[in-house]
Amino acid sequence: MCNFLLIITLIYVLAKLFGLIAWSWLLVFMPLIAWIIWNVFLIGLGIVIRLHEKGRHE
């Protein structure tokens, strides 16, 4: 999944630089931003679960 999103982002960046698309840079980097947000969510969820489990055992 990560490689796919990075390849899509690279294609969008190249298309933007060569003038093939007139999107904003935010839209160009949206696949990468979505991947980062997803990973931050998963890490946060893991931390919450770990803290919840730790609280149950005390």
N, C-alpha and C positions, 0 to 999 in steps of 0.2 A: 504494500500500500504506500509506504513511504517513497519508494523509488518512482512509482507512478505519479505521485503528486509533485515530486521534484522534476520529473521530466516534463509534465504539463506546465509547471511554472517556468522552466527553461524555454519551452516553446513559446509561451506567452511573452516572455521578456525579449526573445529574439524577434518575434513578430512586432512588438512595440518599437524596438530599436530600428527595425527596417521599415517602419511606417505602414505595415500591413493592417494594423488595428489602431484605433484612436481611443482606446480605453484609458481610464485613469490608471495610475500606478497602483492604486489600492486594489482595483479589480485584477490587475496583472499578478499581483502577489497574493491574491485571495486563497489559492490552494495551499500555499505555504503557511499562511496565517491560520487557516482552518486546521492544518496538521499540528501546528504549535498549540492552538487552543485545545484541541482534542487531547494532546499529551499532557498539558497542564491539568486538565480535568481528570484524567486517569491517575496522575500522581496525587492530586488532591483527594480523590476518592480512596486511593490506597492508604493515605495518611489518616483519613477519617476512620476507615475500617480498622486500621492498626490501633489507633487510640481508643476506639470503642472496645476492641477485644482486650486491650491492656486494662481498661477500666473495669471490665467484667471479672477479671481474675484477681483483682485486689480486694 
